[in-house]
Amino acid sequence: MTDTIDHGARHQGANGAGHADEAQDPPFKTLSREEAQALRANLPQVSPWRVVAAQAVAGLLCTAIAWLVTQRSGAAWSALYGALSVALPGALLARGMTRGAGSPVAAAAGFLFWEMLKIGVAIAMLVIAAKVVPGLSWPVLLLTMVVCMKVNWVALLWRAR
C-alpha cells in the first residue's frame, strides 16, 4: 500500500487558490512624514523612566511588606536588594535606549548591547547578593524581583488605556 502526496495541495487554501492569505492582505502603503507623525501622536508612549520608577515603587512596597510581615531587617534588606537588582539594570537599559541612535541598524545594535549589559549587571548583583545583604532571604529577594519585573506588564496595560 503506497500513499501519494499532492505537494501542491498543501499550499492551497480551501478554495484551491494558492496562498489565500496573501490575496486578502491590503497592499503595503508607505506613510508620509505627516501621516507618521499623526500616527505617533495617537499612539500613547510610556517612558522607560516611568517603568523604572514604577519598578522602584513596587520594590519599596515589597520592602515595607517584608518588614511588616517578618519584623526582620534581613527580609527587608533582601526585598530592597531584589528591587535594586531589577530597577538598576532597568535604568541602565533606559539610559542607553533614550540616547537616540542614528540608523535602525545602530538602534538595534544599541538595544542588544544595553540589554546584554542589563542582564550582566542583574546576574552580577545576584552573584554578590550573599556577601552584600546581611541576613539574606533568597525567597524574599526573588519574590520582590518577580513583582518588580511584572511591573512591565502593568506598563503595557497602562499604555493600552
DSSP file (Angstrom, degrees, kcal/mol; ACC not computed):
  #  RESIDUE AA STRUCTURE BP1 BP2  ACC     N-H-->O    O-->H-N    N-H-->O    O-->H-N    TCO  KAPPA ALPHA  PHI   PSI    X-CA   Y-CA   Z-CA
    1    1 A M              0   0    0      0, 0.0     2,-0.4     0, 0.0     0, 0.0   0.000 360.0 360.0 360.0 121.1    0.0    0.0    0.0
    2    2 A T        -     0   0    0      2,-0.0     2,-0.4     0, 0.0     0, 0.0  -0.916 360.0-142.8-117.5 142.7    1.6    3.3   -1.1
    3    3 A D        -     0   0    0     -2,-0.4     2,-0.4     2,-0.0     0, 0.0  -0.847  11.5-152.3-101.8 138.0    0.4    6.8   -0.2
    4    4 A T        -     0   0    0     -2,-0.4     2,-0.5     2,-0.0    -2,-0.0  -0.893   6.0-153.3-109.3 143.4    0.7    9.5   -2.8
    5    5 A I        -     0   0    0     -2,-0.4     2,-1.1     4,-0.0     3,-0.1  -0.960   9.9-146.4-118.8 127.6    1.0   13.1   -1.7
    6    6 A D    >>  -     0   0    0     -2,-0.5     3,-0.9     1,-0.2     4,-0.8  -0.809  14.4-167.0 -89.8 100.2   -0.1   16.0   -3.8
    7    7 A H  T 34 S+     0   0    0     -2,-1.1     3,-0.5     1,-0.3     4,-0.5   0.811  84.0  56.4 -61.5 -31.2    2.6   18.6   -2.9
    8    8 A G  T >4 S+     0   0    0      1,-0.2     3,-0.8     2,-0.2    -1,-0.3   0.808  97.2  63.0 -70.7 -28.8    0.6   21.4   -4.5
    9    9 A A  G X4 S+     0   0    0     -3,-0.9     3,-1.0     1,-0.2    -1,-0.2   0.771  92.1  65.1 -69.8 -25.2   -2.5   20.7   -2.4
   10   10 A R  G 3< S+     0   0    0     -4,-0.8    -1,-0.2    -3,-0.5    -2,-0.2   0.810 104.6  44.8 -66.8 -27.8   -0.6   21.5    0.9
   11   11 A H  G <  S+     0   0    0     -3,-0.8     8,-1.7    -4,-0.5     2,-0.3   0.371  96.4  94.0 -98.0   4.2   -0.1   25.1   -0.1
   12   12 A Q  B <   -A   18   0A   0     -3,-1.0     6,-0.2     6,-0.2     5,-0.1  -0.751  68.5-131.3-101.2 145.8   -3.7   25.7   -1.4
   13   13 A G    >   -     0   0    0      4,-2.3     3,-1.5    -2,-0.3    -1,-0.1  -0.059  43.3 -82.0 -77.1-173.0   -6.5   27.2    0.6
   14   14 A A  T 3  S+     0   0    0      1,-0.3    -1,-0.1     2,-0.1    -2,-0.0   0.787 131.0  52.9 -64.7 -28.5  -10.0   25.7    0.9
   15   15 A N  T 3  S-     0   0    0      2,-0.2    -1,-0.3     1,-0.0     3,-0.1   0.411 118.1-110.4 -89.6   3.1  -11.0   27.3   -2.4
   16   16 A G  S <  S+     0   0    0     -3,-1.5     2,-0.4     1,-0.3    -2,-0.1   0.400  76.5 130.9  87.0  -4.0   -8.0   25.9   -4.2
   17   17 A A    >   -     0   0    0     -5,-0.1    -4,-2.3     1,-0.1     3,-0.5  -0.689  62.6-115.0 -84.9 134.7   -6.2   29.2   -4.6
   18   18 A G  B 3  S+A   12   0A   0     -2,-0.4    -6,-0.2    -6,-0.2     5,-0.1  -0.478  90.9   1.0 -69.4 134.8   -2.6   29.2   -3.6
   19   19 A H  T >> S-     0   0    0     -8,-1.7     4,-1.0    -2,-0.2     3,-0.7   0.956  70.9-176.1  53.3  63.6   -1.7   31.4   -0.6
   20   20 A A  H <> S+     0   0    0     -3,-0.5     4,-0.9     1,-0.2     3,-0.2   0.805  76.3  62.2 -60.4 -31.7   -5.2   32.7    0.1
   21   21 A D  H >> S+     0   0    0      1,-0.2     4,-1.1     2,-0.2     3,-0.6   0.882  98.6  55.1 -64.6 -37.3   -4.0   34.9    2.9
   22   22 A E  H <4 S+     0   0    0     -3,-0.7     3,-0.3     1,-0.2    -1,-0.2   0.855 103.1  55.8 -65.1 -34.0   -1.8   37.0    0.5
   23   23 A A  H 3< S+     0   0    0     -4,-1.0    -1,-0.2     1,-0.2    -2,-0.2   0.786 109.2  47.3 -68.8 -26.4   -4.8   37.7   -1.7
   24   24 A Q  H << S+     0   0    0     -4,-0.9    -1,-0.2    -3,-0.6    -2,-0.2   0.657  88.2 100.3 -90.7 -16.9   -6.8   39.2    1.2
   25   25 A D  S  < S-     0   0    0     -4,-1.1     3,-0.1    -3,-0.3    -3,-0.0  -0.480  76.6-121.1 -70.2 135.3   -4.0   41.4    2.6
   26   26 A P        -     0   0    0      0, 0.0    -1,-0.1     0, 0.0     3,-0.1  -0.392  40.3 -88.8 -69.9 156.1   -4.3   45.1    1.6
   27   27 A P        -     0   0    0      0, 0.0     2,-0.2     0, 0.0     0, 0.0  -0.319  48.6 -97.9 -65.5 150.3   -1.3   46.5   -0.3
   28   28 A F        -     0   0    0     -3,-0.1     2,-0.5     1,-0.0    -3,-0.0  -0.483  39.2-159.3 -70.3 133.8    1.5   48.0    1.7
   29   29 A K        -     0   0    0     -2,-0.2     2,-0.4    -3,-0.1    -1,-0.0  -0.973  10.1-140.0-120.9 124.8    1.3   51.8    2.0
   30   30 A T        -     0   0    0     -2,-0.5     2,-0.2     1,-0.0    -2,-0.0  -0.682  24.9-130.1 -80.3 131.1    4.2   54.0    2.9
   31   31 A L        -     0   0    0     -2,-0.4     2,-0.1     1,-0.1    -1,-0.0  -0.555  13.4-126.4 -82.8 145.1    3.3   56.8    5.2
   32   32 A S     >  -     0   0    0     -2,-0.2     4,-2.5     1,-0.1     5,-0.2  -0.350  34.0-100.6 -76.3 170.0    4.2   60.3    4.6
   33   33 A R  H  > S+     0   0    0      1,-0.2     4,-2.3     2,-0.2     5,-0.2   0.911 124.9  48.2 -58.8 -43.4    6.1   62.3    7.3
   34   34 A E  H  > S+     0   0    0      2,-0.2     4,-2.3     1,-0.2    -1,-0.2   0.904 111.5  49.4 -65.9 -41.7    2.8   64.0    8.4
   35   35 A E  H  > S+     0   0    0      2,-0.2     4,-2.3     1,-0.2    -1,-0.2   0.896 111.4  49.7 -64.4 -39.9    0.9   60.7    8.5
   36   36 A A  H  X S+     0   0    0     -4,-2.5     4,-2.4     2,-0.2    -2,-0.2   0.902 111.4  48.5 -65.6 -41.0    3.7   59.0   10.5
   37   37 A Q  H  X S+     0   0    0     -4,-2.3     4,-2.1     2,-0.2    -2,-0.2   0.885 111.6  49.8 -66.4 -38.0    3.7   62.0   13.0
   38   38 A A  H  X S+     0   0    0     -4,-2.3     4,-1.5     2,-0.2    -2,-0.2   0.902 111.6  48.8 -66.9 -40.0   -0.1   61.8   13.3
   39   39 A L  H  X S+     0   0    0     -4,-2.3     4,-1.1     1,-0.2    -2,-0.2   0.917 111.8  48.6 -64.4 -43.6    0.1   58.1   13.9
   40   40 A R  H  < S+     0   0    0     -4,-2.4     3,-0.3     1,-0.2    -1,-0.2   0.873 108.9  53.7 -64.7 -36.9    2.8   58.5   16.6
   41   41 A A  H  < S+     0   0    0     -4,-2.1    -1,-0.2     1,-0.2    -2,-0.2   0.834 109.2  49.3 -66.4 -31.8    0.8   61.3   18.3
   42   42 A N  H  < S+     0   0    0     -4,-1.5    -1,-0.2    -5,-0.1    -2,-0.2   0.693  97.3  78.5 -81.7 -19.0   -2.3   59.0   18.5
   43   43 A L  S  < S-     0   0    0     -4,-1.1     2,-0.2    -3,-0.3    -1,-0.0  -0.812  85.2-129.2 -92.3 118.4   -0.3   56.1   20.0
   44   44 A P        -     0   0    0      0, 0.0     2,-0.4     0, 0.0    -2,-0.1  -0.446  21.4-150.7 -68.5 136.4    0.4   56.6   23.7
   45   45 A Q        -     0   0    0     -2,-0.2     2,-0.6    -4,-0.1    -5,-0.0  -0.884   3.3-150.7-108.9 137.3    4.0   56.2   24.7
   46   46 A V        -     0   0    0     -2,-0.4   113,-0.0     4,-0.0   109,-0.0  -0.939  22.8-126.7-106.7 123.0    5.2   55.0   28.1
   47   47 A S    >>  -     0   0    0     -2,-0.6     4,-1.5     1,-0.2     3,-0.6  -0.423   8.4-134.9 -65.9 136.7    8.5   56.4   29.1
   48   48 A P  H 3> S+     0   0    0      0, 0.0     4,-2.2     0, 0.0    -1,-0.2   0.804 107.8  60.3 -62.5 -25.2   11.0   53.7   30.1
   49   49 A W  H 3> S+     0   0    0      2,-0.2     4,-2.4     1,-0.2     5,-0.1   0.847 101.0  52.8 -69.9 -32.6   11.9   56.0   33.0
   50   50 A R  H <> S+     0   0    0     -3,-0.6     4,-2.5     2,-0.2    -1,-0.2   0.890 108.5  50.5 -67.0 -38.1    8.3   55.8   34.2
   51   51 A V  H  X S+     0   0    0     -4,-1.5     4,-2.4     2,-0.2    -2,-0.2   0.926 111.1  47.9 -64.7 -44.3    8.6   52.0   34.1
   52   52 A V  H  X S+     0   0    0     -4,-2.2     4,-2.3     2,-0.2    -2,-0.2   0.910 112.3  49.7 -62.8 -41.6   11.8   52.1   36.1
   53   53 A A  H  X S+     0   0    0     -4,-2.4     4,-2.4     1,-0.2    -2,-0.2   0.903 110.2  50.1 -64.0 -40.2   10.2   54.4   38.6
   54   54 A A  H  X S+     0   0    0     -4,-2.5     4,-2.5     2,-0.2    -2,-0.2   0.882 109.5  51.9 -65.7 -37.1    7.2   52.1   38.9
   55   55 A Q  H  X S+     0   0    0     -4,-2.4     4,-2.3     2,-0.2    -2,-0.2   0.913 109.7  49.5 -63.0 -41.8    9.5   49.2   39.5
   56   56 A A  H  X S+     0   0    0     -4,-2.3     4,-2.3     2,-0.2    -2,-0.2   0.906 111.1  48.7 -64.2 -41.8   11.2   51.1   42.2
   57   57 A V  H  X S+     0   0    0     -4,-2.4     4,-2.3     2,-0.2    -2,-0.2   0.920 111.2  49.9 -64.3 -43.3    7.9   52.0   43.9
   58   58 A A  H  X S+     0   0    0     -4,-2.5     4,-2.3     1,-0.2    -2,-0.2   0.898 110.8  51.0 -61.3 -39.5    6.8   48.3   43.7
   59   59 A G  H  X S+     0   0    0     -4,-2.3     4,-2.3     2,-0.2    -2,-0.2   0.887 108.8  50.0 -64.9 -39.8   10.1   47.3   45.3
   60   60 A L  H  X S+     0   0    0     -4,-2.3     4,-2.4     2,-0.2    -2,-0.2   0.882 110.3  50.7 -66.4 -37.5    9.7   49.8   48.1
   61   61 A L  H  X S+     0   0    0     -4,-2.3     4,-2.5     2,-0.2    -2,-0.2   0.919 110.5  49.0 -64.4 -42.5    6.2   48.5   48.7
   62   62 A C  H  X S+     0   0    0     -4,-2.3     4,-2.8     2,-0.2    -2,-0.2   0.895 110.1  52.4 -62.5 -39.0    7.6   44.9   48.8
   63   63 A T  H  X S+     0   0    0     -4,-2.3     4,-2.2     2,-0.2    -2,-0.2   0.928 110.5  47.0 -62.2 -45.4   10.3   46.1   51.2
   64   64 A A  H  X S+     0   0    0     -4,-2.4     4,-2.6     2,-0.2    -2,-0.2   0.906 113.5  48.4 -63.1 -41.9    7.7   47.6   53.5
   65   65 A I  H  X S+     0   0    0     -4,-2.5     4,-2.7     2,-0.2     5,-0.3   0.911 110.1  51.7 -65.4 -42.0    5.5   44.5   53.4
   66   66 A A  H  X S+     0   0    0     -4,-2.8     4,-2.2     1,-0.2     6,-0.5   0.903 112.5  46.3 -61.1 -40.4    8.5   42.2   54.1
   67   67 A W  H  X S+     0   0    0     -4,-2.2     4,-2.2    -5,-0.2    -2,-0.2   0.929 114.7  46.4 -67.3 -45.0    9.4   44.3   57.1
   68   68 A L  H  < S+     0   0    0     -4,-2.6    -2,-0.2     1,-0.2    -1,-0.2   0.878 117.6  42.3 -66.6 -37.6    5.8   44.4   58.4
   69   69 A V  H  < S+     0   0    0     -4,-2.7    -2,-0.2    -5,-0.2    -1,-0.2   0.920 129.5  23.5 -76.8 -44.4    5.2   40.7   57.9
   70   70 A T  H  < S-     0   0    0     -4,-2.2    -3,-0.2    -5,-0.3    -2,-0.2   0.730  81.2-145.5 -96.9 -23.1    8.5   39.3   59.2
   71   71 A Q     <  +     0   0    0     -4,-2.2     2,-0.5    -5,-0.4    -4,-0.1   0.781  60.3 126.9  56.8  27.9    9.8   42.1   61.5
   72   72 A R     >  -     0   0    0     -6,-0.5     4,-1.6     1,-0.1     3,-0.2  -0.961  58.0-151.8-117.5 129.8   13.3   41.1   60.3
   73   73 A S  H  > S+     0   0    0     -2,-0.5     4,-3.0     1,-0.2     5,-0.2   0.838  97.5  62.3 -67.2 -30.2   15.7   43.6   58.9
   74   74 A G  H  > S+     0   0    0      1,-0.2     4,-2.0     2,-0.2    63,-0.5   0.883 103.9  47.9 -61.3 -38.6   17.3   40.8   56.8
   75   75 A A  H  > S+     0   0    0     -3,-0.2     4,-2.3     2,-0.2    -1,-0.2   0.903 112.7  48.4 -68.1 -40.9   14.0   40.3   54.9
   76   76 A A  H  X S+     0   0    0     -4,-1.6     4,-2.5     2,-0.2    -2,-0.2   0.924 112.9  47.2 -65.6 -43.8   13.6   44.0   54.3
   77   77 A W  H  X S+     0   0    0     -4,-3.0     4,-2.6     1,-0.2    -1,-0.2   0.878 111.2  52.7 -64.4 -36.6   17.2   44.3   53.1
   78   78 A S  H  X S+     0   0    0     -4,-2.0     4,-2.2    -5,-0.2    -2,-0.2   0.915 110.7  46.8 -64.1 -43.0   16.6   41.3   50.8
   79   79 A A  H  X S+     0   0    0     -4,-2.3     4,-2.3     2,-0.2    -2,-0.2   0.917 112.9  49.2 -65.1 -43.0   13.5   42.8   49.3
   80   80 A L  H  X S+     0   0    0     -4,-2.5     4,-2.3     1,-0.2    -2,-0.2   0.913 111.9  48.0 -63.2 -42.0   15.2   46.1   48.8
   81   81 A Y  H  X S+     0   0    0     -4,-2.6     4,-2.1     2,-0.2    -1,-0.2   0.873 109.5  53.9 -67.1 -36.3   18.2   44.4   47.1
   82   82 A G  H  X S+     0   0    0     -4,-2.2     4,-0.6     2,-0.2    -2,-0.2   0.904 109.3  48.4 -62.0 -41.1   15.8   42.4   45.0
   83   83 A A  H >X S+     0   0    0     -4,-2.3     4,-3.1     1,-0.2     3,-1.0   0.912 111.3  49.5 -65.2 -42.0   14.2   45.6   43.8
   84   84 A L  H 3X S+     0   0    0     -4,-2.3     4,-2.0     1,-0.2    -1,-0.2   0.846 102.8  62.0 -64.1 -33.1   17.6   47.2   43.1
   85   85 A S  H 3< S+     0   0    0     -4,-2.1    -1,-0.2     1,-0.2    -2,-0.2   0.675 116.2  31.4 -68.5 -16.0   18.5   44.1   41.1
   86   86 A V  H <X S+     0   0    0     -3,-1.0     4,-1.7    -4,-0.6    -2,-0.2   0.792 122.1  45.4-102.7 -46.4   15.7   44.8   38.7
   87   87 A A  H  X S+     0   0    0     -4,-3.1     4,-2.3     2,-0.2    -3,-0.2   0.884 109.7  52.6 -71.7 -39.9   15.5   48.7   38.8
   88   88 A L  H  X S+     0   0    0     -4,-2.0     4,-1.9    -5,-0.3    -1,-0.2   0.952 113.5  42.0 -65.2 -49.4   19.2   49.4   38.5
   89   89 A P  H  > S+     0   0    0      0, 0.0     4,-2.2     0, 0.0    -1,-0.2   0.879 114.1  54.5 -63.0 -34.4   19.7   47.3   35.4
   90   90 A G  H  X S+     0   0    0     -4,-1.7     4,-2.6     1,-0.2    -2,-0.2   0.879 105.9  51.8 -63.7 -37.0   16.4   48.6   34.0
   91   91 A A  H  X S+     0   0    0     -4,-2.3     4,-2.6     2,-0.2    -1,-0.2   0.876 107.2  53.2 -66.5 -37.2   17.7   52.2   34.5
   92   92 A L  H  X S+     0   0    0     -4,-1.9     4,-2.3     2,-0.2    -2,-0.2   0.935 111.3  45.8 -61.2 -45.3   20.9   51.3   32.6
   93   93 A L  H  X S+     0   0    0     -4,-2.2     4,-2.5     2,-0.2    -2,-0.2   0.921 112.4  50.5 -64.0 -43.9   18.8   50.0   29.7
   94   94 A A  H  X S+     0   0    0     -4,-2.6     4,-1.5     1,-0.2    -1,-0.2   0.906 110.5  50.3 -61.2 -41.5   16.5   53.1   29.8
   95   95 A R  H  < S+     0   0    0     -4,-2.6     4,-0.3     1,-0.2    -1,-0.2   0.927 113.2  45.4 -61.7 -45.2   19.6   55.3   29.7
   96   96 A G  H >< S+     0   0    0     -4,-2.3     3,-0.6     1,-0.2     4,-0.2   0.870 114.6  47.2 -67.3 -36.2   21.0   53.5   26.8
   97   97 A M  H 3< S+     0   0    0     -4,-2.5     3,-0.4     1,-0.2    -1,-0.2   0.687 108.2  54.2 -82.7 -17.4   17.8   53.4   24.8
   98   98 A T  T 3< S+     0   0    0     -4,-1.5    -1,-0.2    -5,-0.2    -2,-0.2   0.407  85.4  84.0 -95.8   3.6   16.8   57.1   25.3
   99   99 A R  S <  S-     0   0    0     -3,-0.6    -1,-0.2    -4,-0.3    -2,-0.1   0.719  96.7-122.8 -77.2 -19.7   20.1   58.4   24.0
  100  100 A G        -     0   0    0     -3,-0.4     2,-0.3    -4,-0.2    -2,-0.1   0.537  19.5-138.0  83.6 128.1   18.9   58.2   20.4
  101  101 A A        -     0   0    0      1,-0.2     6,-0.1    -4,-0.1    -1,-0.0  -0.869   8.0-134.7-118.5 153.2   20.6   56.3   17.6
  102  102 A G  S    S+     0   0    0     -2,-0.3    -1,-0.2     1,-0.0    -2,-0.0   0.995  81.1  23.6 -71.2 -65.4   21.1   57.4   14.0
  103  103 A S  S  > S-     0   0    0      1,-0.1     4,-2.3     0, 0.0     5,-0.2  -0.577  79.1-112.4-103.7 163.5   20.1   54.4   11.9
  104  104 A P  H  > S+     0   0    0      0, 0.0     4,-2.4     0, 0.0     5,-0.2   0.854 119.2  54.0 -61.1 -33.8   17.8   51.5   12.5
  105  105 A V  H  > S+     0   0    0      2,-0.2     4,-2.6     1,-0.2     5,-0.2   0.919 109.3  47.2 -66.7 -42.9   20.8   49.2   12.5
  106  106 A A  H  > S+     0   0    0      2,-0.2     4,-2.6     1,-0.2    -1,-0.2   0.878 111.4  51.8 -65.3 -37.0   22.6   51.3   15.1
  107  107 A A  H  X S+     0   0    0     -4,-2.3     4,-2.4     2,-0.2    -2,-0.2   0.916 111.4  46.5 -65.5 -42.5   19.4   51.3   17.2
  108  108 A A  H  X S+     0   0    0     -4,-2.4     4,-2.3     2,-0.2    -2,-0.2   0.922 114.6  46.8 -65.4 -43.8   19.1   47.5   17.0
  109  109 A A  H  X S+     0   0    0     -4,-2.6     4,-2.4     2,-0.2    -2,-0.2   0.899 112.6  50.7 -64.9 -40.3   22.8   47.0   17.9
  110  110 A G  H  X S+     0   0    0     -4,-2.6     4,-2.8     2,-0.2     5,-0.3   0.909 109.0  51.0 -63.3 -42.3   22.4   49.5   20.7
  111  111 A F  H  X S+     0   0    0     -4,-2.4     4,-2.7     1,-0.2     5,-0.2   0.934 110.7  48.7 -61.0 -45.8   19.4   47.7   22.1
  112  112 A L  H  X S+     0   0    0     -4,-2.3     4,-2.3     2,-0.2    -2,-0.2   0.918 112.8  48.4 -60.4 -43.6   21.3   44.4   22.0
  113  113 A F  H  X S+     0   0    0     -4,-2.4     4,-2.3     2,-0.2    -2,-0.2   0.954 115.0  43.1 -60.8 -51.5   24.3   46.0   23.8
  114  114 A W  H  X S+     0   0    0     -4,-2.8     4,-2.4     1,-0.2    -2,-0.2   0.851 113.4  52.2 -67.8 -34.3   22.2   47.6   26.5
  115  115 A E  H  X S+     0   0    0     -4,-2.7     4,-2.4    -5,-0.3    -1,-0.2   0.915 110.8  47.3 -67.4 -41.5   20.1   44.6   27.0
  116  116 A M  H  X S+     0   0    0     -4,-2.3     4,-2.6    -5,-0.2    -2,-0.2   0.895 112.1  50.4 -65.5 -39.0   23.1   42.3   27.4
  117  117 A L  H  X S+     0   0    0     -4,-2.3     4,-2.6     2,-0.2     5,-0.2   0.914 109.6  51.6 -63.0 -42.4   24.6   44.9   29.9
  118  118 A K  H  X S+     0   0    0     -4,-2.4     4,-2.3     2,-0.2    -2,-0.2   0.934 111.7  45.7 -59.3 -47.6   21.3   44.9   31.8
  119  119 A I  H  X S+     0   0    0     -4,-2.4     4,-2.5     1,-0.2    -2,-0.2   0.919 112.9  50.9 -63.4 -43.7   21.3   41.1   32.1
  120  120 A G  H  X S+     0   0    0     -4,-2.6     4,-2.6     1,-0.2    -2,-0.2   0.904 111.0  47.5 -61.0 -43.2   25.0   41.0   33.1
  121  121 A V  H  X S+     0   0    0     -4,-2.6     4,-2.5     2,-0.2    -1,-0.2   0.906 111.8  50.5 -66.1 -41.2   24.5   43.6   35.8
  122  122 A A  H  X S+     0   0    0     -4,-2.3     4,-1.8    -5,-0.2    -2,-0.2   0.918 112.6  46.5 -63.3 -42.7   21.5   41.7   37.2
  123  123 A I  H  X S+     0   0    0     -4,-2.5     4,-2.4     2,-0.2    -2,-0.2   0.926 112.0  50.9 -64.5 -44.4   23.4   38.4   37.2
  124  124 A A  H  X S+     0   0    0     -4,-2.6     4,-2.0     1,-0.2    -2,-0.2   0.899 108.8  51.8 -60.4 -40.5   26.4   40.1   38.9
  125  125 A M  H  < S+     0   0    0     -4,-2.5     4,-0.4     1,-0.2    -1,-0.2   0.885 110.6  47.9 -64.5 -37.4   24.1   41.6   41.5
  126  126 A L  H >< S+     0   0    0     -4,-1.8     3,-0.6     1,-0.2     4,-0.4   0.873 108.7  54.6 -70.0 -35.8   22.6   38.2   42.3
  127  127 A V  H 3< S+     0   0    0     -4,-2.4     3,-0.4     1,-0.2    -2,-0.2   0.900 115.2  38.3 -63.7 -40.5   26.1   36.6   42.5
  128  128 A I  T >X S+     0   0    0     -4,-2.0     4,-1.6     1,-0.2     3,-0.8   0.430  88.5 100.0 -91.2   2.2   27.3   39.1   45.1
  129  129 A A  H <> S+     0   0    0     -3,-0.6     4,-2.8    -4,-0.4     3,-0.2   0.886  78.2  54.0 -57.2 -42.7   23.9   39.2   47.0
  130  130 A A  H 34 S+     0   0    0     -4,-0.4    -1,-0.3    -3,-0.4     6,-0.2   0.801 113.1  43.8 -65.2 -27.5   25.0   36.8   49.8
  131  131 A K  H <4 S+     0   0    0     -3,-0.8    -1,-0.2    -4,-0.2    -2,-0.2   0.748 120.1  40.3 -85.6 -24.7   28.1   39.0   50.5
  132  132 A V  H  < S+     0   0    0     -4,-1.6    -2,-0.2    -3,-0.2    -3,-0.2   0.824 103.7  66.0 -94.9 -35.8   26.3   42.3   50.3
  133  133 A V  S >< S-     0   0    0     -4,-2.8     3,-0.9    -5,-0.2     2,-0.3  -0.798  76.0-137.7 -98.6 117.8   23.0   41.7   52.1
  134  134 A P  T 3  S+     0   0    0      0, 0.0   -57,-0.2     0, 0.0   -56,-0.1  -0.545  89.0   6.3 -71.7 132.9   23.1   40.9   55.8
  135  135 A G  T 3  S-     0   0    0     -2,-0.3   -57,-0.2     1,-0.2   -58,-0.1   0.890  92.5-156.3  65.1  40.7   20.7   38.1   56.7
  136  136 A L    <   -     0   0    0     -3,-0.9     2,-0.6    -6,-0.2    -1,-0.2  -0.191  13.5-163.0 -56.0 133.4   19.8   37.4   53.1
  137  137 A S     >  -     0   0    0    -63,-0.5     4,-2.5     1,-0.1     5,-0.2  -0.934   1.4-165.5-117.6 103.5   16.5   35.7   52.5
  138  138 A W  H  > S+     0   0    0     -2,-0.6     4,-3.0     1,-0.2     5,-0.3   0.889  86.4  54.2 -59.6 -42.1   16.5   34.3   48.9
  139  139 A P  H  > S+     0   0    0      0, 0.0     4,-2.4     0, 0.0    -1,-0.2   0.924 111.7  44.8 -59.3 -41.7   12.7   33.8   48.8
  140  140 A V  H  > S+     0   0    0      2,-0.2     4,-2.3     1,-0.2    -2,-0.2   0.930 114.8  48.7 -66.6 -44.4   12.0   37.4   49.7
  141  141 A L  H  X S+     0   0    0     -4,-2.5     4,-2.1     1,-0.2    -1,-0.2   0.940 115.2  43.5 -59.7 -49.1   14.7   38.7   47.3
  142  142 A L  H  X S+     0   0    0     -4,-3.0     4,-2.3     2,-0.2    -1,-0.2   0.880 112.5  52.1 -68.3 -38.1   13.4   36.5   44.4
  143  143 A L  H  X S+     0   0    0     -4,-2.4     4,-2.4    -5,-0.3    -1,-0.2   0.913 110.3  49.0 -63.8 -41.7    9.7   37.3   45.1
  144  144 A T  H  X S+     0   0    0     -4,-2.3     4,-2.6     1,-0.2    -2,-0.2   0.901 109.4  52.6 -64.1 -40.3   10.5   41.0   45.1
  145  145 A M  H  X S+     0   0    0     -4,-2.1     4,-2.4     2,-0.2    -2,-0.2   0.920 109.3  49.2 -60.5 -43.0   12.3   40.6   41.8
  146  146 A V  H  X S+     0   0    0     -4,-2.3     4,-2.0     2,-0.2    -2,-0.2   0.927 111.2  49.3 -63.1 -44.6    9.3   38.9   40.2
  147  147 A V  H  X S+     0   0    0     -4,-2.4     4,-0.6     1,-0.2    -2,-0.2   0.932 112.6  47.7 -60.2 -45.5    7.0   41.6   41.5
  148  148 A C  H >< S+     0   0    0     -4,-2.6     3,-0.7     1,-0.2     4,-0.3   0.872 111.2  50.6 -65.5 -36.8    9.2   44.3   40.1
  149  149 A M  H >< S+     0   0    0     -4,-2.4     3,-1.5     1,-0.2     4,-0.3   0.848 103.1  60.0 -69.5 -32.3    9.6   42.6   36.7
  150  150 A K  H >X S+     0   0    0     -4,-2.0     4,-1.3     1,-0.3     3,-0.9   0.651  83.7  80.6 -71.1 -13.5    5.8   42.2   36.4
  151  151 A V  H <X S+     0   0    0     -3,-0.7     4,-2.2    -4,-0.6    -1,-0.3   0.802  80.7  68.0 -60.5 -27.5    5.5   46.0   36.6
  152  152 A N  H <> S+     0   0    0     -3,-1.5     4,-1.8    -4,-0.3    -1,-0.2   0.891  98.2  50.2 -58.7 -38.9    6.4   45.8   32.8
  153  153 A W  H <> S+     0   0    0     -3,-0.9     4,-2.2    -4,-0.3    -1,-0.2   0.881 107.5  53.1 -67.5 -37.4    3.1   44.2   32.2
  154  154 A V  H  X S+     0   0    0     -4,-1.3     4,-2.6     1,-0.2    -1,-0.2   0.899 106.6  53.5 -62.6 -39.0    1.3   46.9   34.1
  155  155 A A  H  X S+     0   0    0     -4,-2.2     4,-2.2     2,-0.2    -2,-0.2   0.889 107.7  50.5 -63.5 -38.6    3.1   49.5   31.9
  156  156 A L  H  X S+     0   0    0     -4,-1.8     4,-1.6     2,-0.2    -1,-0.2   0.907 112.4  46.0 -65.8 -40.1    1.7   47.7   28.8
  157  157 A L  H  X S+     0   0    0     -4,-2.2     4,-0.8     2,-0.2    -2,-0.2   0.881 110.7  54.1 -67.1 -36.8   -1.8   47.8   30.2
  158  158 A W  H >< S+     0   0    0     -4,-2.6     3,-0.6     1,-0.2    -2,-0.2   0.892 108.4  49.7 -60.5 -41.8   -1.2   51.4   31.2
  159  159 A R  H 3< S+     0   0    0     -4,-2.2    -1,-0.2     1,-0.2    -2,-0.2   0.850 103.6  59.8 -66.7 -35.3   -0.3   52.2   27.6
  160  160 A A  H 3<        0   0    0     -4,-1.6    -1,-0.2     1,-0.3    -2,-0.2   0.716 360.0 360.0 -69.3 -19.6   -3.4   50.4   26.3
  161  161 A R    <<        0   0    0     -4,-0.8    -1,-0.3    -3,-0.6    -2,-0.1   0.530 360.0 360.0 -68.9 360.0   -5.7   52.7   28.2
